[in-house]
Amino acid sequence: MRRRVRLLEVAALMARLHSPLVAVVDTDGVLVGAIPLERLLTSLAISGSGG
């Protein structure tokens, strides 16, 4: 994903693509990390929202 996104947007992307992992890239499109489903769910539980 090439822009700042909310947690719920990442969750929606994972659901739409049936993927438990989303790549994180910098502004040049270089892979800098990934968001696994487990980490996303933990972040959603802690934040209590999609922001």
C-alpha distance matrix in Angstrom:
0.0 3.8 5.9 8.0 8.1 11.2 12.1 13.3 10.2 8.7 12.2 12.3 9.4 11.4 14.5 13.7 12.8 15.5 13.5 14.4 11.6 7.8 6.8 6.1 6.6 9.0 9.9 11.6 9.0 10.9 10.1 11.2 11.1 10.2 10.7 13.7 15.1 18.1 16.5 14.6 18.0 19.8 17.8 18.3 21.9 22.5 21.0 22.6 20.0 16.5 16.2
3.8 0.0 3.8 7.1 8.8 12.4 14.2 15.7 12.5 11.7 15.4 15.4 12.8 15.1 18.0 17.1 16.3 19.2 17.3 18.1 15.1 11.3 9.5 7.7 6.4 7.1 6.8 9.0 7.3 10.0 10.4 11.4 12.4 12.5 13.6 16.9 18.5 21.3 19.3 17.4 20.9 22.4 19.9 20.6 24.3 24.4 22.5 24.4 21.7 18.2 17.2
5.9 3.8 0.0 3.8 6.1 9.8 12.4 13.9 11.0 11.1 14.9 14.9 13.2 15.7 18.5 17.8 17.8 20.5 18.8 19.3 16.6 12.8 11.8 9.4 8.8 8.8 8.2 11.3 10.5 12.9 13.2 13.3 14.0 14.0 14.2 17.6 18.8 21.4 19.0 16.8 20.1 21.4 18.5 18.9 22.7 22.5 20.2 22.1 19.2 15.7 14.3
8.0 7.1 3.8 0.0 3.8 7.0 9.8 11.9 9.9 10.1 13.7 14.4 13.4 15.7 18.3 18.4 18.7 21.0 19.2 19.0 16.5 13.1 12.6 9.9 10.4 10.3 10.5 14.0 13.3 15.0 14.6 13.8 13.9 13.8 13.2 16.7 17.6 19.7 17.0 14.8 17.9 18.8 15.6 16.1 19.7 19.2 16.8 18.8 16.0 12.8 10.9
8.1 8.8 6.1 3.8 0.0 3.8 6.6 8.2 6.2 7.0 10.3 10.9 10.6 12.9 15.2 15.5 16.3 18.3 16.9 16.7 14.9 11.8 12.4 10.7 12.2 13.0 13.6 16.8 15.5 17.1 16.1 15.5 14.7 13.5 12.1 15.0 15.3 17.5 15.2 12.3 15.2 16.5 13.5 13.3 17.0 17.1 14.6 16.1 13.1 9.6 8.5
11.2 12.4 9.8 7.0 3.8 0.0 3.8 5.4 5.2 6.6 8.8 10.0 10.9 12.7 14.5 15.5 16.9 18.3 17.1 16.5 15.3 12.9 14.3 13.0 15.1 16.2 17.1 20.4 18.9 20.2 18.8 17.7 16.4 14.7 12.4 14.7 14.2 16.0 13.8 10.6 12.7 14.1 10.9 10.1 13.8 14.0 11.3 12.5 9.4 5.9 5.1
12.1 14.2 12.4 9.8 6.6 3.8 0.0 3.8 5.4 5.2 6.3 8.7 9.9 10.7 12.4 14.3 15.5 16.2 14.9 13.7 13.0 11.4 13.6 12.9 15.8 17.4 19.1 22.0 20.1 20.9 18.8 17.6 15.5 13.2 10.2 11.9 10.9 12.4 10.5 7.0 9.0 10.6 7.8 6.8 10.6 11.4 9.4 10.5 8.1 4.9 5.9
13.3 15.7 13.9 11.9 8.2 5.4 3.8 0.0 3.8 5.4 4.9 6.1 8.6 9.8 10.4 12.1 14.2 14.8 14.5 13.9 14.0 12.7 15.3 15.3 18.1 20.0 21.3 24.1 22.0 23.2 21.1 20.5 18.3 15.7 12.6 13.6 11.8 13.7 12.8 9.0 9.9 12.4 10.3 8.0 11.5 13.2 11.2 11.0 8.0 4.7 7.4
10.2 12.5 11.0 9.9 6.2 5.2 5.4 3.8 0.0 3.8 5.4 5.0 6.2 8.6 9.8 10.4 12.2 13.8 13.4 13.6 13.1 11.0 13.3 13.3 15.7 17.7 18.6 21.2 19.0 20.6 19.0 18.9 17.1 14.7 12.3 13.9 12.7 15.3 14.3 10.7 12.5 15.0 12.9 11.3 15.0 16.4 14.3 14.6 11.5 7.8 9.3
8.7 11.7 11.1 10.1 7.0 6.6 5.2 5.4 3.8 0.0 3.8 5.4 5.1 6.2 8.6 9.9 10.6 11.8 10.6 10.3 9.4 7.5 10.1 10.6 13.5 16.0 17.6 19.9 17.3 18.4 16.2 16.0 13.9 11.1 8.6 10.1 9.3 12.3 11.3 8.0 10.4 13.0 11.3 10.6 14.2 15.6 14.3 15.1 12.7 9.3 10.7
12.2 15.4 14.9 13.7 10.3 8.8 6.3 4.9 5.4 3.8 0.0 3.8 5.4 5.1 6.2 8.6 10.0 10.2 9.7 9.2 9.8 9.2 12.6 13.7 16.9 19.6 21.3 23.5 20.8 21.6 19.2 19.0 16.4 13.1 10.0 10.2 8.0 10.8 10.9 7.3 8.4 11.8 10.9 9.4 12.5 14.8 13.9 13.9 11.9 9.1 11.7
12.3 15.4 14.9 14.4 10.9 10.0 8.7 6.1 5.0 5.4 3.8 0.0 3.8 5.4 5.1 6.0 8.5 9.6 10.2 11.1 11.8 10.8 14.0 15.3 18.0 20.6 21.8 23.9 21.1 22.6 20.5 20.9 18.7 15.5 13.0 13.3 11.3 14.4 14.6 11.1 12.1 15.5 14.5 12.6 15.7 18.1 16.7 16.3 13.7 10.7 13.3
9.4 12.8 13.2 13.4 10.6 10.9 9.9 8.6 6.2 5.1 5.4 3.8 0.0 3.8 5.4 5.1 6.1 8.2 8.1 9.7 9.6 8.0 11.0 12.7 15.1 18.0 19.3 20.9 17.9 19.4 17.4 18.3 16.2 13.2 11.4 12.1 11.0 14.6 14.7 11.7 13.5 16.7 15.7 14.6 17.9 20.0 18.8 19.0 16.5 13.2 15.1
11.4 15.1 15.7 15.7 12.9 12.7 10.7 9.8 8.6 6.2 5.1 5.4 3.8 0.0 3.8 5.6 5.3 5.6 4.9 6.0 6.9 6.9 10.5 12.9 15.9 19.2 21.0 22.5 19.2 20.0 17.4 18.1 15.5 12.0 9.9 9.4 7.9 11.6 12.5 10.0 11.4 14.8 14.7 13.8 16.7 19.0 18.6 18.8 17.0 14.2 16.4
14.5 18.0 18.5 18.3 15.2 14.5 12.4 10.4 9.8 8.6 6.2 5.1 5.4 3.8 0.0 3.8 5.5 5.0 6.7 8.2 10.2 10.7 14.3 16.6 19.5 22.7 24.3 25.8 22.6 23.6 21.1 21.9 19.3 15.7 13.4 12.5 10.1 13.4 14.8 12.1 12.5 16.2 16.4 14.8 17.3 20.1 19.7 19.2 17.3 14.8 17.7
13.7 17.1 17.8 18.4 15.5 15.5 14.3 12.1 10.4 9.9 8.6 6.0 5.1 5.6 3.8 0.0 3.8 5.6 7.9 10.6 11.9 11.5 14.6 17.0 19.3 22.5 23.6 24.8 21.6 23.1 21.0 22.4 20.2 17.0 15.3 14.9 13.2 16.8 17.9 15.1 16.0 19.6 19.4 17.8 20.6 23.2 22.4 21.9 19.6 16.8 19.3
12.8 16.3 17.8 18.7 16.3 16.9 15.5 14.2 12.2 10.6 10.0 8.5 6.1 5.3 5.5 3.8 0.0 3.8 5.2 8.7 9.6 9.6 12.4 15.4 17.6 21.0 22.4 23.2 19.7 20.8 18.6 20.3 18.2 15.0 13.9 13.4 12.4 16.1 17.4 15.2 16.6 20.0 20.0 19.1 21.8 24.3 23.8 23.8 21.8 18.8 21.0
15.5 19.2 20.5 21.0 18.3 18.3 16.2 14.8 13.8 11.8 10.2 9.6 8.2 5.6 5.0 5.6 3.8 0.0 3.8 6.8 9.1 10.5 13.8 17.0 19.7 23.2 25.1 25.9 22.3 22.9 20.3 21.6 18.9 15.4 14.0 12.4 10.8 14.2 16.2 14.4 15.1 18.6 19.3 18.4 20.6 23.4 23.4 23.3 21.7 19.2 21.8
13.5 17.3 18.8 19.2 16.9 17.1 14.9 14.5 13.4 10.6 9.7 10.2 8.1 4.9 6.7 7.9 5.2 3.8 0.0 3.8 5.4 7.3 10.5 13.9 16.7 20.4 22.6 23.3 19.7 19.9 17.0 18.2 15.3 11.8 10.6 9.1 8.4 11.9 13.5 12.3 13.6 16.7 17.4 17.2 19.5 21.9 22.1 22.5 21.2 18.6 20.8
14.4 18.1 19.3 19.0 16.7 16.5 13.7 13.9 13.6 10.3 9.2 11.1 9.7 6.0 8.2 10.6 8.7 6.8 3.8 0.0 3.8 7.1 10.4 13.4 16.7 20.3 22.9 23.9 20.5 20.1 16.8 17.2 13.9 10.2 8.4 5.9 4.9 8.2 10.1 9.5 10.7 13.5 14.5 14.8 16.8 19.0 19.7 20.4 19.6 17.4 19.5
11.6 15.1 16.6 16.5 14.9 15.3 13.0 14.0 13.1 9.4 9.8 11.8 9.6 6.9 10.2 11.9 9.6 9.1 5.4 3.8 0.0 3.8 6.7 9.7 13.0 16.6 19.4 20.2 16.9 16.4 13.0 13.4 10.3 6.6 5.6 4.5 6.0 9.2 9.7 9.3 11.8 14.0 14.3 15.2 17.7 19.2 19.7 20.9 19.9 17.4 18.8
7.8 11.3 12.8 13.1 11.8 12.9 11.4 12.7 11.0 7.5 9.2 10.8 8.0 6.9 10.7 11.5 9.6 10.5 7.3 7.1 3.8 0.0 3.8 6.6 9.8 13.3 15.9 16.9 13.7 13.7 10.7 11.3 8.7 5.5 5.2 6.6 8.3 11.5 10.9 9.8 12.9 15.0 14.4 15.3 18.3 19.5 19.2 20.7 19.1 16.2 17.0
6.8 9.5 11.8 12.6 12.4 14.3 13.6 15.3 13.3 10.1 12.6 14.0 11.0 10.5 14.3 14.6 12.4 13.8 10.5 10.4 6.7 3.8 0.0 3.8 6.5 10.2 12.9 13.6 10.3 9.9 6.9 7.9 6.1 4.4 6.4 8.8 11.4 14.2 13.0 12.5 15.9 17.4 16.4 17.8 20.9 21.6 21.2 23.1 21.5 18.4 18.6
6.1 7.7 9.4 9.9 10.7 13.0 12.9 15.3 13.3 10.6 13.7 15.3 12.7 12.9 16.6 17.0 15.4 17.0 13.9 13.4 9.7 6.6 3.8 0.0 3.8 7.0 10.0 11.3 8.8 8.4 5.9 5.7 5.0 5.1 7.1 10.6 13.2 15.5 13.4 12.8 16.6 17.5 15.8 17.5 20.8 20.8 20.0 22.4 20.7 17.7 17.1
6.6 6.4 8.8 10.4 12.2 15.1 15.8 18.1 15.7 13.5 16.9 18.0 15.1 15.9 19.5 19.3 17.6 19.7 16.7 16.7 13.0 9.8 6.5 3.8 0.0 3.8 6.7 7.5 5.2 5.1 4.4 5.2 6.9 8.4 10.9 14.3 17.0 19.3 17.1 16.5 20.3 21.2 19.2 20.9 24.2 24.0 23.0 25.5 23.5 20.4 19.4
9.0 7.1 8.8 10.3 13.0 16.2 17.4 20.0 17.7 16.0 19.6 20.6 18.0 19.2 22.7 22.5 21.0 23.2 20.4 20.3 16.6 13.3 10.2 7.0 3.8 0.0 3.8 5.4 5.3 5.5 6.6 6.4 9.2 11.5 13.8 17.4 20.1 22.1 19.5 18.9 22.7 23.2 20.9 22.7 26.0 25.3 24.0 26.7 24.7 21.7 20.0
9.9 6.8 8.2 10.5 13.6 17.1 19.1 21.3 18.6 17.6 21.3 21.8 19.3 21.0 24.3 23.6 22.4 25.1 22.6 22.9 19.4 15.9 12.9 10.0 6.7 3.8 0.0 3.8 5.5 7.4 9.7 10.2 12.9 14.9 16.9 20.5 22.9 25.2 22.6 21.6 25.3 26.0 23.4 24.9 28.3 27.7 25.9 28.5 26.1 22.9 21.1
11.6 9.0 11.3 14.0 16.8 20.4 22.0 24.1 21.2 19.9 23.5 23.9 20.9 22.5 25.8 24.8 23.2 25.9 23.3 23.9 20.2 16.9 13.6 11.3 7.5 5.4 3.8 0.0 3.8 5.5 8.9 10.4 13.5 15.8 18.4 21.8 24.5 26.8 24.5 23.8 27.6 28.4 26.0 27.7 31.1 30.6 29.1 31.6 29.4 26.1 24.5
9.0 7.3 10.5 13.3 15.5 18.9 20.1 22.0 19.0 17.3 20.8 21.1 17.9 19.2 22.6 21.6 19.7 22.3 19.7 20.5 16.9 13.7 10.3 8.8 5.2 5.3 5.5 3.8 0.0 3.8 6.4 8.8 11.4 13.1 15.8 18.9 21.5 24.1 22.1 21.4 25.1 26.2 24.2 25.7 29.1 29.0 27.8 30.1 27.8 24.5 23.4
10.9 10.0 12.9 15.0 17.1 20.2 20.9 23.2 20.6 18.4 21.6 22.6 19.4 20.0 23.6 23.1 20.8 22.9 19.9 20.1 16.4 13.7 9.9 8.4 5.1 5.5 7.4 5.5 3.8 0.0 3.8 6.2 9.3 11.7 14.9 17.9 21.0 23.2 21.2 21.1 24.9 25.6 23.9 25.8 29.0 28.7 27.8 30.5 28.6 25.5 24.4
10.1 10.4 13.2 14.6 16.1 18.8 18.8 21.1 19.0 16.2 19.2 20.5 17.4 17.4 21.1 21.0 18.6 20.3 17.0 16.8 13.0 10.7 6.9 5.9 4.4 6.6 9.7 8.9 6.4 3.8 0.0 3.8 5.9 8.1 11.6 14.3 17.6 19.6 17.8 18.0 21.7 22.4 21.1 23.1 26.2 26.0 25.5 28.1 26.5 23.6 22.8
11.2 11.4 13.3 13.8 15.5 17.7 17.6 20.5 18.9 16.0 19.0 20.9 18.3 18.1 21.9 22.4 20.3 21.6 18.2 17.2 13.4 11.3 7.9 5.7 5.2 6.4 10.2 10.4 8.8 6.2 3.8 0.0 3.8 7.2 10.5 13.5 16.9 18.4 16.0 16.6 20.3 20.4 18.9 21.4 24.2 23.6 23.3 26.2 24.9 22.3 21.2
11.1 12.4 14.0 13.9 14.7 16.4 15.5 18.3 17.1 13.9 16.4 18.7 16.2 15.5 19.3 20.2 18.2 18.9 15.3 13.9 10.3 8.7 6.1 5.0 6.9 9.2 12.9 13.5 11.4 9.3 5.9 3.8 0.0 3.8 7.1 9.8 13.3 14.7 12.5 13.4 17.0 17.1 16.0 18.6 21.2 20.9 20.9 23.7 22.7 20.2 19.6
10.2 12.5 14.0 13.8 13.5 14.7 13.2 15.7 14.7 11.1 13.1 15.5 13.2 12.0 15.7 17.0 15.0 15.4 11.8 10.2 6.6 5.5 4.4 5.1 8.4 11.5 14.9 15.8 13.1 11.7 8.1 7.2 3.8 0.0 3.8 6.3 9.8 11.5 9.8 10.4 13.9 14.7 13.9 16.1 18.7 19.0 19.2 21.5 20.5 18.0 18.1
10.7 13.6 14.2 13.2 12.1 12.4 10.2 12.6 12.3 8.6 10.0 13.0 11.4 9.9 13.4 15.3 13.9 14.0 10.6 8.4 5.6 5.2 6.4 7.1 10.9 13.8 16.9 18.4 15.8 14.9 11.6 10.5 7.1 3.8 0.0 3.8 6.6 8.4 6.6 6.7 10.2 11.2 10.5 12.4 15.1 15.6 15.9 18.0 17.1 14.8 15.3
13.7 16.9 17.6 16.7 15.0 14.7 11.9 13.6 13.9 10.1 10.2 13.3 12.1 9.4 12.5 14.9 13.4 12.4 9.1 5.9 4.5 6.6 8.8 10.6 14.3 17.4 20.5 21.8 18.9 17.9 14.3 13.5 9.8 6.3 3.8 0.0 3.8 5.5 5.5 6.4 8.8 10.2 10.9 12.5 14.5 15.7 16.7 18.3 17.9 16.0 17.2
15.1 18.5 18.8 17.6 15.3 14.2 10.9 11.8 12.7 9.3 8.0 11.3 11.0 7.9 10.1 13.2 12.4 10.8 8.4 4.9 6.0 8.3 11.4 13.2 17.0 20.1 22.9 24.5 21.5 21.0 17.6 16.9 13.3 9.8 6.6 3.8 0.0 3.8 5.5 5.0 6.2 8.6 9.8 10.5 12.3 14.3 15.3 16.2 15.9 14.3 16.3
18.1 21.3 21.4 19.7 17.5 16.0 12.4 13.7 15.3 12.3 10.8 14.4 14.6 11.6 13.4 16.8 16.1 14.2 11.9 8.2 9.2 11.5 14.2 15.5 19.3 22.1 25.2 26.8 24.1 23.2 19.6 18.4 14.7 11.5 8.4 5.5 3.8 0.0 3.8 5.5 5.2 6.2 8.7 10.0 10.7 12.4 14.3 15.4 16.0 15.2 17.0
16.5 19.3 19.0 17.0 15.2 13.8 10.5 12.8 14.3 11.3 10.9 14.6 14.7 12.5 14.8 17.9 17.4 16.2 13.5 10.1 9.7 10.9 13.0 13.4 17.1 19.5 22.6 24.5 22.1 21.2 17.8 16.0 12.5 9.8 6.6 5.5 5.5 3.8 0.0 3.8 5.5 5.1 6.1 8.6 9.9 10.6 12.1 14.0 14.5 13.6 14.6
14.6 17.4 16.8 14.8 12.3 10.6 7.0 9.0 10.7 8.0 7.3 11.1 11.7 10.0 12.1 15.1 15.2 14.4 12.3 9.5 9.3 9.8 12.5 12.8 16.5 18.9 21.6 23.8 21.4 21.1 18.0 16.6 13.4 10.4 6.7 6.4 5.0 5.5 3.8 0.0 3.8 5.4 5.1 6.2 8.6 9.9 10.5 11.9 11.6 10.2 11.7
18.0 20.9 20.1 17.9 15.2 12.7 9.0 9.9 12.5 10.4 8.4 12.1 13.5 11.4 12.5 16.0 16.6 15.1 13.6 10.7 11.8 12.9 15.9 16.6 20.3 22.7 25.3 27.6 25.1 24.9 21.7 20.3 17.0 13.9 10.2 8.8 6.2 5.2 5.5 3.8 0.0 3.8 5.4 5.1 6.1 8.6 10.0 10.4 10.9 10.5 12.8
19.8 22.4 21.4 18.8 16.5 14.1 10.6 12.4 15.0 13.0 11.8 15.5 16.7 14.8 16.2 19.6 20.0 18.6 16.7 13.5 14.0 15.0 17.4 17.5 21.2 23.2 26.0 28.4 26.2 25.6 22.4 20.4 17.1 14.7 11.2 10.2 8.6 6.2 5.1 5.4 3.8 0.0 3.8 5.5 5.1 6.2 8.6 9.9 11.4 11.8 13.2
17.8 19.9 18.5 15.6 13.5 10.9 7.8 10.3 12.9 11.3 10.9 14.5 15.7 14.7 16.4 19.4 20.0 19.3 17.4 14.5 14.3 14.4 16.4 15.8 19.2 20.9 23.4 26.0 24.2 23.9 21.1 18.9 16.0 13.9 10.5 10.9 9.8 8.7 6.1 5.1 5.4 3.8 0.0 3.8 5.4 5.2 6.0 8.3 9.1 9.0 9.8
18.3 20.6 18.9 16.1 13.3 10.1 6.8 8.0 11.3 10.6 9.4 12.6 14.6 13.8 14.8 17.8 19.1 18.4 17.2 14.8 15.2 15.3 17.8 17.5 20.9 22.7 24.9 27.7 25.7 25.8 23.1 21.4 18.6 16.1 12.4 12.5 10.5 10.0 8.6 6.2 5.1 5.5 3.8 0.0 3.8 5.5 5.2 5.8 6.1 6.5 8.5
21.9 24.3 22.7 19.7 17.0 13.8 10.6 11.5 15.0 14.2 12.5 15.7 17.9 16.7 17.3 20.6 21.8 20.6 19.5 16.8 17.7 18.3 20.9 20.8 24.2 26.0 28.3 31.1 29.1 29.0 26.2 24.2 21.2 18.7 15.1 14.5 12.3 10.7 9.9 8.6 6.1 5.1 5.4 3.8 0.0 3.8 5.7 5.4 7.8 9.5 11.4
22.5 24.4 22.5 19.2 17.1 14.0 11.4 13.2 16.4 15.6 14.8 18.1 20.0 19.0 20.1 23.2 24.3 23.4 21.9 19.0 19.2 19.5 21.6 20.8 24.0 25.3 27.7 30.6 29.0 28.7 26.0 23.6 20.9 19.0 15.6 15.7 14.3 12.4 10.6 9.9 8.6 6.2 5.2 5.5 3.8 0.0 3.8 5.6 8.3 10.3 10.9
21.0 22.5 20.2 16.8 14.6 11.3 9.4 11.2 14.3 14.3 13.9 16.7 18.8 18.6 19.7 22.4 23.8 23.4 22.1 19.7 19.7 19.2 21.2 20.0 23.0 24.0 25.9 29.1 27.8 27.8 25.5 23.3 20.9 19.2 15.9 16.7 15.3 14.3 12.1 10.5 10.0 8.6 6.0 5.2 5.7 3.8 0.0 3.8 5.4 7.4 7.5
22.6 24.4 22.1 18.8 16.1 12.5 10.5 11.0 14.6 15.1 13.9 16.3 19.0 18.8 19.2 21.9 23.8 23.3 22.5 20.4 20.9 20.7 23.1 22.4 25.5 26.7 28.5 31.6 30.1 30.5 28.1 26.2 23.7 21.5 18.0 18.3 16.2 15.4 14.0 11.9 10.4 9.9 8.3 5.8 5.4 5.6 3.8 0.0 3.8 7.2 8.5
20.0 21.7 19.2 16.0 13.1 9.4 8.1 8.0 11.5 12.7 11.9 13.7 16.5 17.0 17.3 19.6 21.8 21.7 21.2 19.6 19.9 19.1 21.5 20.7 23.5 24.7 26.1 29.4 27.8 28.6 26.5 24.9 22.7 20.5 17.1 17.9 15.9 16.0 14.5 11.6 10.9 11.4 9.1 6.1 7.8 8.3 5.4 3.8 0.0 3.8 5.6
16.5 18.2 15.7 12.8 9.6 5.9 4.9 4.7 7.8 9.3 9.1 10.7 13.2 14.2 14.8 16.8 18.8 19.2 18.6 17.4 17.4 16.2 18.4 17.7 20.4 21.7 22.9 26.1 24.5 25.5 23.6 22.3 20.2 18.0 14.8 16.0 14.3 15.2 13.6 10.2 10.5 11.8 9.0 6.5 9.5 10.3 7.4 7.2 3.8 0.0 3.8
16.2 17.2 14.3 10.9 8.5 5.1 5.9 7.4 9.3 10.7 11.7 13.3 15.1 16.4 17.7 19.3 21.0 21.8 20.8 19.5 18.8 17.0 18.6 17.1 19.4 20.0 21.1 24.5 23.4 24.4 22.8 21.2 19.6 18.1 15.3 17.2 16.3 17.0 14.6 11.7 12.8 13.2 9.8 8.5 11.4 10.9 7.5 8.5 5.6 3.8 0.0
